[in-house]
């Protein structure tokens, strides 16, 4: 079955077209700066060697126009991968927040769209854009089954002791303030890959999965299910990220407002877009920070140490929570490609059974799953390439079937 996956942002659309039977993308693309000057579509086709890339700078007024351009490229006589839109029988949509309503992929109905809209206060930057993508896709592909796959769904197996906050009960009951967790599709995908690699039943497998990119989260997986995760009510909590602070004393925002006169909007911008690695160094790309560290830059050195130290603390906490760990998994851009972060994060964890092979770690990934633990490590340390789009496609097919 051929599945289209759409990730609609406020000013962008990412898409992938999959032949799910072969678990491979036939085409992928990105529409950027929708409704802005300098909008562009970048489309790559993988049906021939080498892959063919098309880049077009043009006016993209809105999401409807952006998805129509995507359809035109998928149908293009020279580089197209379908002959008719009717070949697309189902579309999987990434939806960031499903609240407590959705713990599984869901066929989109008017009621589901109403529920996604009701969750906008919990994800004001993401859910409106996700909803727009759904509405336009329904218009352009009326014959296709539309499926929502939620970033929060994988974490709905967390127990109350992990997801409740120690605040008045009515704030949970009336305002739904709790830990939701994010990056769930990525954590689920690498969990499946790790379980297959280890050759154990999922119900008997315990993992710690670290999704490290510009956004970062780490999850404790018991019996193949999420039982705790570092992101919380929003994606701001937990690990240090590219521009997000991660865990912070709750009194700091109060101090910023009361003592420095900052508005709620200014505080939100500071913690989400001006903090993390960017706040520490002036740059949010870890590759640049690693280069500066190698040249003796003190700010870069401290930032990398802080970044890895926060990961290490969560690993230790999750070893305690799980009791037994079969594997520690590194994934996403930084997790897969930064041997320095992996080395710093695992340093000193030998007493927890986690020990890296220096050369294997330095060599990095050599396939879809790579083992980098030392011989005496009782916990396997894995590098696994995540593929959230493929996971959305797989879940869409399974639901439609």
C-alpha positions as CSV (number, residue, x, y, z in Angstrom):
1,X,0.0,0.0,0.0
2,X,1.2,3.5,-0.9
3,X,0.8,6.0,1.9
4,X,1.3,9.8,2.0
5,X,2.6,11.2,5.3
6,X,2.0,14.9,6.0
7,X,3.6,17.0,8.8
8,X,2.0,20.4,8.5
9,X,3.6,23.3,10.4
10,X,2.6,26.9,10.7
11,X,4.6,28.0,7.7
12,X,5.9,24.7,6.3
13,X,4.7,21.3,5.1
14,X,7.0,18.2,5.3
15,X,5.7,15.2,3.3
16,X,6.8,11.7,2.5
17,X,5.3,9.1,0.1
18,X,5.9,5.5,1.0
19,X,5.7,2.1,-0.4
20,X,5.0,0.6,3.0
21,X,5.3,-3.1,1.8
22,X,9.0,-2.4,1.1
23,X,9.4,0.0,4.0
24,X,11.0,2.7,1.9
25,X,10.2,6.3,0.8
26,X,9.6,6.8,-2.9
27,X,9.6,10.6,-2.5
28,X,10.0,13.2,0.2
29,X,9.6,17.0,0.2
30,X,9.5,20.2,2.1
31,X,7.4,23.4,1.4
32,X,9.0,26.3,3.2
33,X,8.0,29.8,4.2
34,X,4.3,29.5,3.3
35,X,2.7,32.9,3.0
36,X,6.1,34.6,3.3
37,X,8.6,36.1,0.8
38,X,11.1,33.5,-0.4
39,X,8.9,30.5,-0.2
40,X,10.3,27.3,-1.8
41,X,9.5,23.7,-2.4
42,X,12.2,21.0,-2.2
43,X,11.2,17.6,-3.6
44,X,13.4,14.4,-3.8
45,X,12.5,11.2,-5.7
46,X,14.2,7.9,-4.8
47,X,12.9,5.7,-7.6
48,X,16.2,5.9,-9.5
49,X,19.9,6.0,-8.6
50,X,21.0,8.6,-7.8
51,X,18.0,10.3,-6.2
52,X,16.6,13.2,-8.2
53,X,16.1,16.5,-6.3
54,X,14.0,19.4,-7.6
55,X,14.1,22.9,-5.9
56,X,11.6,25.6,-7.0
57,X,11.4,29.1,-5.6
58,X,7.9,30.4,-6.1
59,X,5.0,32.0,-4.3
60,X,3.2,29.7,-1.9
61,X,0.3,31.7,-0.6
62,X,-1.2,29.1,1.7
63,X,-1.2,25.5,2.7
64,X,-3.7,24.6,0.0
65,X,-1.3,25.9,-2.6
66,X,1.6,24.1,-0.9
67,X,-0.1,20.7,-1.0
68,X,-1.3,21.3,-4.5
69,X,2.4,21.8,-5.5
70,X,3.2,18.5,-3.8
71,X,0.5,16.8,-5.8
72,X,1.8,18.3,-9.0
73,X,5.3,16.9,-8.3
74,X,4.1,13.5,-7.3
75,X,2.2,13.4,-10.7
76,X,5.0,15.0,-12.8
77,X,5.5,13.1,-16.1
78,X,9.3,13.2,-15.6
79,X,9.8,12.6,-11.9
80,X,6.3,11.6,-10.7
81,X,5.8,8.4,-8.6
82,X,2.0,8.2,-9.1
83,X,-0.3,8.5,-12.1
84,X,-3.4,9.7,-10.3
85,X,-4.2,11.1,-6.8
86,X,-6.6,8.2,-6.5
87,X,-3.6,5.9,-5.9
88,X,-3.2,7.4,-2.5
89,X,-5.6,5.4,-0.4
90,X,-4.6,6.8,2.9
91,X,-2.8,9.8,4.4
92,X,-1.1,9.8,7.8
93,X,-1.0,13.1,9.6
94,X,1.4,14.0,12.4
95,X,-0.5,15.6,15.1
96,X,1.5,16.9,18.0
97,X,-1.0,16.8,20.9
98,X,-3.6,14.2,21.5
99,X,-4.1,15.0,25.2
100,X,-5.7,12.1,27.1
101,X,-8.2,11.5,24.3
102,X,-5.9,9.6,21.9
103,X,-3.5,6.8,22.7
104,X,-3.7,5.1,19.3
105,X,-3.7,6.3,15.6
106,X,-7.2,7.3,14.8
107,X,-9.2,7.6,11.6
108,X,-10.1,11.3,11.3
109,X,-13.8,12.2,11.5
110,X,-15.5,15.5,12.2
111,X,-15.5,14.5,15.9
112,X,-11.8,13.8,15.9
113,X,-11.1,17.2,14.2
114,X,-13.2,18.9,16.9
115,X,-11.2,17.1,19.6
116,X,-7.9,18.2,18.0
117,X,-9.2,21.8,17.9
118,X,-10.2,21.6,21.6
119,X,-6.6,20.7,22.4
120,X,-5.2,23.8,20.8
121,X,-4.6,25.5,24.2
122,X,-2.2,22.6,25.1
123,X,-0.3,23.0,21.8
124,X,-1.0,26.5,20.4
125,X,1.9,26.5,18.0
126,X,1.4,23.0,16.6
127,X,-2.2,21.7,16.6
128,X,-3.7,24.6,14.6
129,X,-1.1,23.9,11.8
130,X,-1.7,20.2,12.0
131,X,-5.5,20.8,11.7
132,X,-4.9,23.0,8.6
133,X,-3.0,20.3,6.9
134,X,-5.8,17.8,7.6
135,X,-8.5,20.1,6.3
136,X,-6.5,20.8,3.0
137,X,-5.7,17.1,2.6
138,X,-9.4,16.2,2.9
139,X,-10.2,18.8,0.2
140,X,-7.4,17.6,-2.2
141,X,-7.8,13.8,-1.5
142,X,-11.5,13.2,-0.8
143,X,-11.1,9.5,-1.6
144,X,-8.3,8.9,0.9
145,X,-8.8,7.7,4.5
146,X,-7.2,10.4,6.7
147,X,-5.4,9.1,9.8
148,X,-4.1,11.1,12.8
149,X,-0.9,9.8,14.5
150,X,-0.2,11.7,17.8
151,X,3.2,12.5,19.2
152,X,1.8,12.1,22.7
153,X,0.1,8.7,22.1
154,X,3.1,6.5,23.0
155,X,3.3,8.1,26.5
156,X,-0.3,7.4,27.4
157,X,0.8,4.2,29.1
158,X,2.6,6.1,31.8
159,X,1.2,5.5,35.3
160,X,-0.3,8.3,37.3
161,X,2.7,8.4,39.6
162,X,4.8,9.5,36.6
163,X,2.4,11.8,34.8
164,X,0.8,13.7,37.7
165,X,2.2,16.9,39.0
166,X,2.1,17.7,42.8
167,X,-0.3,20.7,42.3
168,X,-3.9,21.0,43.4
169,X,-6.0,18.1,42.1
170,X,-8.6,20.3,40.3
171,X,-5.9,21.7,38.0
172,X,-5.5,18.2,36.6
173,X,-9.2,17.3,36.6
174,X,-10.4,20.7,35.2
175,X,-7.5,22.0,33.2
176,X,-5.7,18.7,32.2
177,X,-2.4,19.9,33.6
178,X,-0.1,16.8,33.6
179,X,2.9,15.2,31.9
180,X,2.1,14.3,28.3
181,X,5.5,13.8,26.8
182,X,6.4,14.2,23.1
183,X,8.5,12.7,20.3
184,X,6.4,9.6,21.0
185,X,6.4,8.4,17.4
186,X,10.2,8.4,17.4
187,X,10.5,6.7,20.7
188,X,8.0,4.0,19.6
189,X,9.9,3.5,16.3
190,X,13.3,3.0,17.9
191,X,11.7,0.8,20.6
192,X,10.4,-1.5,17.9
193,X,13.8,-1.6,16.2
194,X,15.6,-2.3,19.5
195,X,13.2,-5.1,20.4
196,X,13.7,-6.7,17.0
197,X,17.5,-6.4,17.3
198,X,17.7,-7.8,20.8
199,X,15.5,-10.8,19.8
200,X,13.4,-10.6,23.0
201,X,9.6,-10.3,23.3
202,X,8.6,-6.7,23.7
203,X,6.8,-7.5,27.0
204,X,10.2,-8.6,28.4
205,X,12.3,-5.7,27.1
206,X,13.3,-2.6,29.1
207,X,14.9,0.3,27.3
208,X,16.0,3.9,27.8
209,X,15.6,5.7,24.5
210,X,17.3,9.1,24.0
211,X,16.0,11.3,21.1
212,X,18.6,14.0,20.8
213,X,18.3,16.7,18.2
214,X,17.4,20.4,18.3
215,X,14.5,19.1,20.5
216,X,15.5,16.4,23.0
217,X,13.7,13.9,25.2
218,X,14.5,10.7,26.9
219,X,12.0,7.9,27.8
220,X,11.9,4.9,30.1
221,X,10.4,1.9,28.4
222,X,9.2,-1.1,30.4
223,X,7.8,-4.1,28.6
224,X,7.8,-2.1,25.3
225,X,5.7,0.7,26.8
226,X,6.5,4.2,27.9
227,X,6.5,4.5,31.7
228,X,8.2,7.9,32.1
229,X,9.5,10.6,29.8
230,X,11.5,13.9,30.2
231,X,9.2,16.3,28.4
232,X,6.2,17.3,30.4
233,X,3.0,19.4,30.0
234,X,4.9,21.0,27.1
235,X,8.1,20.2,25.1
236,X,10.0,22.7,27.3
237,X,10.8,20.3,30.2
238,X,13.6,17.8,30.6
239,X,16.9,17.8,28.7
240,X,18.8,20.9,27.5
241,X,17.9,21.5,23.9
242,X,18.9,23.7,21.0
243,X,16.9,26.7,22.1
244,X,14.9,25.4,25.1
245,X,16.1,25.5,28.6
246,X,14.8,22.1,29.7
247,X,14.2,21.6,33.5
248,X,14.2,24.8,35.4
249,X,13.3,25.9,38.9
250,X,9.6,27.0,38.6
251,X,10.5,30.1,40.6
252,X,12.7,31.5,37.8
253,X,9.7,32.6,35.5
254,X,8.2,34.3,38.6
255,X,11.4,36.1,39.2
256,X,11.7,37.1,35.6
257,X,8.2,38.6,35.7
258,X,8.2,40.1,39.2
259,X,11.7,41.4,39.4
260,X,12.6,42.1,35.8
261,X,9.2,43.1,34.6
262,X,9.1,40.6,31.8
263,X,5.7,39.7,30.3
264,X,4.4,36.2,29.9
265,X,5.1,36.4,26.2
266,X,8.7,37.5,26.8
267,X,9.3,34.7,29.3
268,X,7.9,32.1,27.0
269,X,10.1,33.4,24.1
270,X,13.2,33.4,26.4
271,X,12.7,29.8,27.6
272,X,11.6,28.3,24.3
273,X,13.6,30.2,21.7
274,X,16.5,32.0,23.4
275,X,17.8,29.4,25.9
276,X,19.4,26.0,25.8
277,X,22.6,25.8,23.8
278,X,21.7,29.1,22.0
279,X,21.5,30.9,25.4
280,X,24.8,29.3,26.6
281,X,26.8,29.9,23.5
282,X,25.0,32.1,21.0
283,X,24.6,29.0,18.7
284,X,22.1,26.1,18.7
285,X,23.8,23.7,16.3
286,X,25.8,21.2,18.3
287,X,28.2,20.7,15.4
288,X,29.3,24.3,15.7
289,X,29.6,24.0,19.4
290,X,31.7,20.9,19.2
291,X,34.0,22.7,16.8
292,X,34.4,25.6,19.1
293,X,35.0,23.3,22.0
294,X,37.9,21.6,20.1
295,X,39.4,25.1,19.7
296,X,39.3,25.7,23.5
297,X,36.2,27.8,23.7
298,X,35.1,27.8,27.4
299,X,31.4,28.6,26.7
300,X,31.2,25.7,24.2
301,X,33.0,23.3,26.6
302,X,30.6,24.1,29.4
303,X,27.5,23.9,27.2
304,X,28.5,20.5,26.0
305,X,29.2,19.3,29.5
306,X,25.9,20.6,30.8
307,X,24.0,19.1,27.8
308,X,25.6,15.6,28.4
309,X,25.3,15.9,32.2
310,X,21.5,16.4,32.0
311,X,21.3,13.2,29.8
312,X,23.4,11.3,32.3
313,X,21.1,12.3,35.2
314,X,18.0,11.1,33.4
315,X,19.7,7.8,32.4
316,X,20.5,7.2,36.1
317,X,17.0,8.1,37.2
318,X,15.5,5.8,34.6
319,X,17.8,2.9,35.5
320,X,16.4,3.3,39.1
321,X,12.8,3.5,37.8
322,X,13.1,0.4,35.6
323,X,15.3,-1.7,37.8
324,X,16.7,-3.7,34.8
325,X,17.7,-2.2,31.5
326,X,18.5,-4.2,28.4
327,X,19.7,-1.3,26.2
328,X,20.3,2.4,26.1
329,X,19.3,3.8,22.7
330,X,20.7,6.9,21.1
331,X,18.7,8.4,18.2
332,X,17.9,11.5,16.1
333,X,20.5,13.9,14.7
334,X,22.7,14.4,17.7
335,X,22.1,11.0,19.2
336,X,23.1,9.3,16.0
337,X,26.0,11.4,15.0
338,X,27.7,13.0,18.0
339,X,30.2,10.5,19.5
340,X,31.3,13.3,21.9
341,X,27.8,13.5,23.4
342,X,27.4,9.8,23.7
343,X,30.8,9.5,25.4
344,X,30.2,12.3,27.9
345,X,26.6,11.0,28.7
346,X,27.9,7.5,29.4
347,X,31.0,8.4,31.2
348,X,31.0,7.2,34.8
349,X,28.0,4.9,34.3
350,X,30.0,1.6,34.6
351,X,28.5,0.9,38.0
352,X,25.1,0.9,36.3
353,X,26.3,-1.6,33.7
354,X,26.8,1.0,31.0
355,X,30.2,1.1,29.3
356,X,31.2,2.3,25.8
357,X,33.7,0.8,23.4
358,X,35.7,4.0,22.6
359,X,36.5,2.9,19.0
360,X,33.0,1.7,18.2
361,X,31.5,4.9,19.6
362,X,33.9,7.0,17.6
363,X,33.1,5.1,14.4
364,X,29.4,5.8,14.8
365,X,26.5,4.2,13.0
366,X,27.2,1.5,10.5
367,X,23.6,0.4,9.7
368,X,20.1,0.8,11.0
369,X,21.1,-0.6,14.4
370,X,24.7,-0.3,15.7
371,X,26.1,-1.7,19.0
372,X,28.8,0.5,20.6
373,X,29.0,-1.0,24.2
374,X,32.2,-2.4,25.6
375,X,32.6,-6.2,26.1
376,X,32.1,-5.9,29.8
377,X,29.0,-3.7,29.6
378,X,25.9,-5.6,30.9
379,X,23.6,-3.0,29.1
380,X,23.8,-2.8,25.4
381,X,24.3,0.7,24.0
382,X,22.7,1.1,20.6
383,X,22.6,3.8,17.9
384,X,19.4,3.5,15.9
385,X,18.3,5.8,13.1
386,X,14.8,7.1,13.8
387,X,12.2,7.3,11.1
388,X,9.1,9.0,12.4
389,X,7.5,9.4,8.9
390,X,7.8,5.6,8.2
391,X,6.3,4.9,11.7
392,X,3.4,7.1,10.8
393,X,3.0,5.3,7.5
394,X,3.1,1.9,9.2
395,X,0.6,2.9,11.8
396,X,-1.7,4.3,9.1
397,X,-1.6,1.1,7.1
398,X,-2.2,-1.1,10.1
399,X,-5.2,1.0,11.1
400,X,-6.7,1.2,7.6
401,X,-6.3,-2.6,7.1
